[in-house]
Amino acid sequence: MKKIAQSKFHKSHIKVLWSGFRPFYDYWGNELKRFYQFDTLVNSFNNYLCGKDKFTIPSIQKVLGNTQITSLKIHLFQEGKYQFIFQLKAENQKLKKTHFALVIAKDGDEFSKVAKSEHQYLIILNKKCPEYVVKPFLGDYLFFPDRHNRKEFHRKIYAYLTQWLNGFDELGINKNLQFFTNVPNPHTFSIEETNQIKVKIIETIISLYDEKKRTSIALPEIASGDFVIKRSPSGQHRIKLIACRRLIKPISPPELIAKILTTSWNWGNKKFNLIPDDPLDFLSAFYNILGKEKSLLWFNNIWQQEEKRIPHPVVPGEYIKALKKLSTVKIDMGMCNKNISKKIIK
């Protein structure tokens, strides 16, 4: 599908090529629900380019410079419950090229509220820890007119741009509760790799915690595509957070630990959680980010109110006992670091 958009704002033609329009399905084979036609999206986006574009061209020119943009190639890359993710390839008159992820809400109202909040959270979180969070650019609303021109049915659909993470794939969960890459030719990570990816996710949560404001990201929805991963032959896989739908506040350090220990998600007829099989790996995530003394302080506070904080943990009682023992005694850090160095994912 090809569309040509006349950009009055930039006083020149921008050639826009759209591709990849096809159905997407969840892990169980159910087609994902959509709330508008792609023709509507294409027309609305091209009309937006012709008007006062506040996010597309300005974001691109932040990367490529002020030279006129001549073409945009927009390919549907992934679809989630709340949004479409397109790969946007831009080129200017000097033939310089760059890539972005174009995130577009799947509907107005609640879907667009989620998308706008998600965008705002990414700006905050990337500023705090750019190594853990995708870099966001600008965003704005696209106008979707009702086909019958009924004003009450017009919609405003939120869209924004982020950096394109080349080589990264969406992280998903399979029926065996192991991580896999959610791509046409998926790769399943081993149980050991799955445990270490969990460690890295917990490290991300801890790194993004604001102790002054007592604010944390909500626990990530892995099955909704909140993380992407870049595989490495050496096993040093890298992950990045690309979506955060809400922040939790106020939440104290022991409450954050308790949140991780008591949260699970239904996945088929099983329960998925973020807890690695080895309690030492769980504790290692905190040691790696906070250091020994601060980690033990955090855990000491939770054990003082254990029954209140973690009444229904998602792991067996033996796991909690082992974790309590590890986090209340002095650990041989040489042994711990040796264990971590073999497993940890950068």
N, C-alpha and C positions, 0 to 999 in steps of 0.2 A: 504494500500500500504506500503510495507516494502522495505527499502534500507539499504545496509551495505556499509559504507564508510571507506576505509583504510586511516588513517591519517599518512602520511609520516612525517609530522612536529612533531607529538607526538609519532610516532613509535608504535602505537597500534591500535586496532580496536575500532571504535565507532559505536555502533548500532543506526541507525536512523529510527524512525518510523513516517511516515506521515499519517495524517487522516483528515477527515472533508471536503474533496473536494466535493463541491456541488455548484449549482448556488446561487447567491445572487440577491436580487431585491431591488429597491428603494421603497420609501413610496407609490408610485403610482402603484406599481406592475410591473414596467419595469425591465427586467433582466439587470444587470450591465454589461457593455462591457468589454471584456478582450482582451489582445493582445499577449498572448502566452499560450501554453499548460502547464498544471501542470507537465507533464512528463519532459518537458524542464527545468522547475524550479527545480525539484527534482534532475535531473542529474547535472545541473549546480552547485547547492548548495553542493552536495556530492563531486563533483570534486574540489570545492573550499576548502572543509574540508581536502582534500588530499594534497592540495598545501600549500602555505604560508598564512594560515588563520590569518588575521589581526584584526578580530573583534569578531567572534563567541566564540571560546574557550578562548581567552584572556579576554573577558567580563565576561564569566561564572566563570573563575578562580579568577577574582577580588572579587567575592562574596564567592565562595566555597573554595578558596585556590588553591595551585598548584598541588594537587593530580589529577591524570589522570581522565579525563571525560570518562565515559564508555557508556552512552546512552543519546540520545536526542529524545524526543517525541514532534513532531511539529504538532499542530492542527489548521486548518483554523478557526479563531474565528470571523472575521469580514472583510468586504470588502467595500471600499469607491470608490470614483471616481478616486482617484489618486494612491491608494495603497491597498495591502492586509495586514491584521494584523493577525499574527499567535500567538498562545500561545506556547511558547517553555519551556518544562520541561527538566531540565538537572539533571543528576545523576553522581556522581564520584565513584571511587573504594571503598571509605569509606561509600558508600550508602547515602551520603549527597545529598539533593535535593534542587533545587531552580527553580523559574519560571521567565520568561522574556516575553516581547512582542517583536516579530520579525516583523519589518515593512519592506515590500518589495515593491518597485515601480512597477506599473503595466506595464511599458514600459520603453524604454530608452529615450534619448534626453530630451524633456521637462518634462516628468513624473519623470525621475531620477534627473533632475535639481531641481525640486520642492522638491523631497524627501531629497536630500542632503542639500538644503537650510533649509528645515524644521528641519532636524537634528541639523544643526549648530545653528539655532535660539533657539531650545530647550536647548542646552548647555548653551547659554548666559542667557536665561530666568530662567532656573532652578538655576543657580548660583546666580541670583538676588533674586528670591523668590521661594525657594524649596517647600514651603507650597502650592503654587498655580499651580506648573508645574511638570509634570512627570519627573522622573530622567532618562536622556539618558545615554547610555553607548557608545560603539564604533560602527563604521560603515565602509563600504567599498563597492566596486563594485563587482558584480557577472558577469561572462562572459557567455553570451548566444550565442552560435555559430549558424550560419545560417544552416538550414537543408541541403542545397545544397552547403555548404562551400563557399558561395560568401562573400568575405571579406567586401564588402560594406554593407552587411546586417547583419553582426555581431552586437551584442548589448551589452552594459554595463548597467546593472540594479543595481541601488543603493539600499542597504539594511542597516538597523541599528537595534540595540537592545535598549529597554528601560526597566525600571522596570515594573513588572506585578502588576497592581493595583487590588488586590484581592477584590472582592465584588463590584467593580465599573462596571456600565453599560454605554453604549453609550447613550448620551443625544440626543433626536430627537424632532421634532416638528410635531404635528398632524394637521389634516385639520381644527381644531378649533383654531389653533395657541396656543395650550397649549403644554407644554413640556411632553415628555413621555420617557420611557426607551425603546430603540430600540433593543429588545430581542424577542425571540419566544413567550414569555408570557409577553407582555408589561404592564407596569403600567403607567397610565395617572395621571399627577400631577394636582391638583386643580388649579383654577384660582389664588387663593391667593398664593399657592406654586409657580406657574409659575411666578408671580410678584416678589417673593422673590428670585427665582433663577436668574431672570434678575438682581436684585440688586447685587447678588453675582458675576455675570459675569462682571458687570460694576466695581465692586470692584477689580476684577482680572485685568481688563484693566488699572485701575488707579495705582494699585500696581506695574505693570510691566512697567509703564511709566518712562522713564529716563529724568528727567527735565534738567539735565546738557547737555546731548547730544540732547535733544528735539526729542527723539525717542519713538515711540509707536508701539505696535503690530497692525497689520491690524485688523479691527473688525472681530471677529471670525465667521466662517461659521458653524453655529450650525447644519444645515441640512447635512453637510459633515462630521460630527463626530469629531469636534474640541474639544468638552468637553465630559468628562465622569462624572457620578454622583453615589454616594453611598447613598442609601436610609437609613433612620433611623426612627424607630417607634416613636421617640420623635419629629420628624419633623426637626431635626437638620441635614439635608442632606448636604453632602460635594461634592464639584465639583473640578475637576482638568482639566487644559488645557493639551491636549496631542498632539496638532498640531498647528503650526503657520507657514503659508506659506510665509509671508513677513513682514518686518518692514517698518513703515512709518517715514520718516524724511526729512526735519525738520518739526516738528509740535509743536506748542505752546500749553500751557494749554487751552486757550479759543478755539483754533482750535480743540483740542481733544474733548472738550465738544460739540462743534458744530457738529463734525463728528458723535457723538453718536446720537444727536438730529435730524440729517438730513439723516440718513442711514436706508434703509429698503431693504428687499429682497422679491422677488416674490415667493409666495408659493401657488401653485394652482392658483386660481383666487383671492387670497388675498395678502396682504402685511404684512410681519412680521418685527417687530423691537424690540430693546432691552429696550424700555422705559416702566417702570412699570406704572400701572394705576394712582397711587397717586404721585403727584410731590414731596411730602415730602419723599417718598421712594427713588426717584431719587437723591434728595439732600443728603439723609442719606448715600448713597453709598460713597459720597465724604467726608462727615463728619467722617465716620468710618475709612477711610484710611488717610486722610490729616489733620483731625482736623478742628475745626470751623473757625479759623482765615484764614488759607490758603485756605480753600474751598471758603469762601466769597470773597477773593481776586481774585481767579480764575474766579468766576462768575461775579464779578464786571467788570473785563476786557472784558468779552464777551458782557455784556449789554451796554458797551460804544460803541460797533459797532454791535448792534443787527441785523440791517437790512442787513449788509454786511456778518456777520458770519452765521446767520441762516435764509436765505431768504425763504427756503422751508422746514420747520420742518415736521417731520412725525407724529406729534401730533397736535391737534387743537390749535388755537390761545389762547383759554382760559387756556389751560395747560401751555403754555409759560408765560402768564400773572401771573398765580399762582406761577410758579417756580421763576419768577423774583421777585415777592413780598416776597416769602420765603427766597430768597438768598440775599436780600438787606435790610432786617430788622433783628433785634436781635430776635432769636428764643429761647423760653424757653427750654433749653437743657434737663431739667429734664423730660419734657413732651416728647421731641423728643426721648430721650434714652429709655423711657418707651415704646414708640411705636415701636422702633427698636428691643428691647429685646424680644418682642412678636413674631416678624416676621423674624428677620434676620437669615440667614442660616450660620452656621459655616463651 
